[in-house]
Amino acid sequence: MQNILITGAKGQLGTDCLEIFNDIPEISGIDLPEVDLSDRFQCLELLDRLKPDAIINCAAYTAVDACETDPTCWKANRDLPSHLAEWTEKNDAFLVHVSTDYVFSGDKPLFQSLVETDEPNPISEYGKSKLAGELAIAEQTDRYAILRTAWLYGAHGNNFLKTMLRLTLQNPDRAFNVVNDQYGSPTWSMTLARQIRAIAEQRATGIFHASSEGYGTWYELASAFLEALNVPHHFVPCSSDEFPTPTKRPVNSILENAHAKALGINVFRGWQDELNQFVDRHGDSVIEEVKAL
Ligand SMILES: NC(=O)c1ccc[n+]([C@@H]2O[C@H](COP(=O)([O-])OP(=O)(O)OC[C@H]3O[C@@H](n4cnc5c(N)ncnc54)[C@H](OP(=O)(O)O)[C@@H]3O)[C@@H](O)[C@H]2O)c1
């Protein structure tokens, strides 16, 4: 790889990808508002100018609940990767695209993990738009890797962990209900960026599940994070029915990185180890950031 483009470069994952790929001779990061990559003309014009040999697509419309009522999510989640795939195929490039556990319904019996050959069946507009993005890529090129990740957190931008920390610091005497009947694999965006690099370097193609090992609930994740930070907290486990959201979430979102393991390039460790490493590196700055809000 001599020349790469990272899209969504100001986002949670995009920022970490810029760090992980920073030794590549030519590296460009692009995001809104500079270029709207869901606009085919703007997208192809940018690619013709930069001529990357690899594109790492971290751009997406990620506000899951907003997707239910905002059809523009289809532009970022389906049209944008479709334009990238069109250019990739015509220019002998390689496209790494990031997708989601929400392409699955979550109906697989607990605690069987989801492998790449399981049939997607999204139950949310977000999941449907992301699956449409996957399909649009596969229809146009074979020169792609799609990484489905889950429950992403990182140092940059907003995420569930920062929300739970902010709520706790702002309301130290209050108890918060946290959902304890959805299961997933919490994943640090920095480790995902390393997995992306391992796959891009080999130009390994196809669909890859890409999340930390093991699984937990949102309640377990929030509790583990605040405990690692040594921040007193009062979380109460609750059911999904007790915590209604505009979007139905999958009950079983446990991904198994079967494809990467078969190729010997799985970089993920247990989610608790990853979380502790995240706290060691970023805990203080995350607390400062959240306190300043
Ligand atoms: N976050 C999670 O828990 C999670 C879980 C599973 C999978 N994923 C997937 O992981 C990937 C990275 O997620 P993330 O958390 O890093 O997302 P993020 O922080 O929301 O970053 C996405 C970036 O893409 C940009 N973008 C959106 N539409 C664009 C467009 N038309 N042209 C150019 N840039 C555009 C966004 O800009 P604006 O902010 O200005 O809109 C944002 O900077 C996504 O594909 C997401 O679907 C995330």
The ligand as an SDF file (V2000), in Angstrom:
LIG
                    3D

 48 52  0  0  0  0  0  0  0  0999 V2000
  -20.4560    3.0090   16.4500 N   0  0  0  0  0  0  0  0  0  0  0  0
  -20.8010    1.7300   16.5790 C   0  0  0  0  0  0  0  0  0  0  0  0
  -21.1700    1.2620   17.6690 O   0  0  0  0  0  0  0  0  0  0  0  0
  -20.7460    0.8180   15.3970 C   0  0  0  0  0  0  0  0  0  0  0  0
  -21.1600   -0.5100   15.5510 C   0  0  0  0  0  0  0  0  0  0  0  0
  -21.0980   -1.3600   14.4460 C   0  0  0  0  0  0  0  0  0  0  0  0
  -20.6270   -0.8830   13.2310 C   0  0  0  0  0  0  0  0  0  0  0  0
  -20.2540    0.4180   13.1220 N   0  0  0  0  0  0  0  0  0  0  0  0
  -19.7620    0.8740   11.8080 C   0  0  0  0  0  0  0  0  0  0  0  0
  -18.4130    1.2890   11.9800 O   0  0  0  0  0  0  0  0  0  0  0  0
  -18.1110    2.3440   11.0490 C   0  0  0  0  0  0  0  0  0  0  0  0
  -17.4530    3.4800   11.7930 C   0  0  0  0  0  0  0  0  0  0  0  0
  -18.3490    3.9480   12.8060 O   0  0  0  0  0  0  0  0  0  0  0  0
  -17.9650    5.2010   13.7320 P   0  0  0  0  0  0  0  0  0  0  0  0
  -18.5130    4.9210   15.0740 O   0  0  0  0  0  0  0  0  0  0  0  0
  -16.5330    5.5450   13.5600 O   0  0  0  0  0  0  0  0  0  0  0  0
  -18.8710    6.3320   13.0430 O   0  0  0  0  0  0  0  0  0  0  0  0
  -18.8160    7.9150   13.2180 P   0  0  0  0  0  0  0  0  0  0  0  0
  -17.9690    8.2950   14.4030 O   0  0  0  0  0  0  0  0  0  0  0  0
  -20.2370    8.3810   13.1620 O   0  0  0  0  0  0  0  0  0  0  0  0
  -18.0260    8.3960   11.9130 O   0  0  0  0  0  0  0  0  0  0  0  0
  -18.6080    8.3560   10.6460 C   0  0  0  0  0  0  0  0  0  0  0  0
  -18.0670    9.5380    9.8690 C   0  0  0  0  0  0  0  0  0  0  0  0
  -18.5760    9.4700    8.5290 O   0  0  0  0  0  0  0  0  0  0  0  0
  -18.9010   10.7910    8.1380 C   0  0  0  0  0  0  0  0  0  0  0  0
  -19.8520   10.8010    7.0240 N   0  0  0  0  0  0  0  0  0  0  0  0
  -21.1820   10.5340    7.0760 C   0  0  0  0  0  0  0  0  0  0  0  0
  -21.7390   10.7140    5.8510 N   0  0  0  0  0  0  0  0  0  0  0  0
  -20.7290   11.0930    5.0150 C   0  0  0  0  0  0  0  0  0  0  0  0
  -20.6940   11.4600    3.6490 C   0  0  0  0  0  0  0  0  0  0  0  0
  -21.8090   11.4680    2.8990 N   0  0  0  0  0  0  0  0  0  0  0  0
  -19.5170   11.8240    3.0920 N   0  0  0  0  0  0  0  0  0  0  0  0
  -18.3840   11.8530    3.8590 C   0  0  0  0  0  0  0  0  0  0  0  0
  -18.3620   11.5270    5.1660 N   0  0  0  0  0  0  0  0  0  0  0  0
  -19.5280   11.1490    5.7510 C   0  0  0  0  0  0  0  0  0  0  0  0
  -19.5040   11.3740    9.3970 C   0  0  0  0  0  0  0  0  0  0  0  0
  -19.5950   12.7870    9.3280 O   0  0  0  0  0  0  0  0  0  0  0  0
  -20.7350   13.5440   10.2250 P   0  0  0  0  0  0  0  0  0  0  0  0
  -20.4180   13.2200   11.6420 O   0  0  0  0  0  0  0  0  0  0  0  0
  -20.5420   14.9840    9.8800 O   0  0  0  0  0  0  0  0  0  0  0  0
  -22.0460   12.9650    9.7920 O   0  0  0  0  0  0  0  0  0  0  0  0
  -18.5230   10.8810   10.4520 C   0  0  0  0  0  0  0  0  0  0  0  0
  -17.4110   11.7460   10.6040 O   0  0  0  0  0  0  0  0  0  0  0  0
  -19.4360    2.6760   10.3540 C   0  0  0  0  0  0  0  0  0  0  0  0
  -19.4900    2.0150    9.1200 O   0  0  0  0  0  0  0  0  0  0  0  0
  -20.4900    2.1000   11.2650 C   0  0  0  0  0  0  0  0  0  0  0  0
  -21.6620    1.7530   10.5520 O   0  0  0  0  0  0  0  0  0  0  0  0
  -20.2900    1.2630   14.1700 C   0  0  0  0  0  0  0  0  0  0  0  0
  1  2  1  0
  2  3  2  0
  2  4  1  0
  4  5  1  0
  4 48  2  0
  5  6  2  0
  6  7  1  0
  7  8  2  0
  8  9  1  0
  8 48  1  0
  9 10  1  0
  9 46  1  0
 10 11  1  0
 11 12  1  0
 11 44  1  0
 12 13  1  0
 13 14  1  0
 14 15  2  0
 14 16  1  0
 14 17  1  0
 17 18  1  0
 18 19  2  0
 18 20  1  0
 18 21  1  0
 21 22  1  0
 22 23  1  0
 23 24  1  0
 23 42  1  0
 24 25  1  0
 25 26  1  0
 25 36  1  0
 26 27  1  0
 26 35  1  0
 27 28  2  0
 28 29  1  0
 29 30  1  0
 29 35  2  0
 30 31  1  0
 30 32  2  0
 32 33  1  0
 33 34  2  0
 34 35  1  0
 36 37  1  0
 36 42  1  0
 37 38  1  0
 38 39  2  0
 38 40  1  0
 38 41  1  0
 42 43  1  0
 44 45  1  0
 44 46  1  0
 46 47  1  0
M  CHG  2   8   1  16  -1
M  END
$$$$
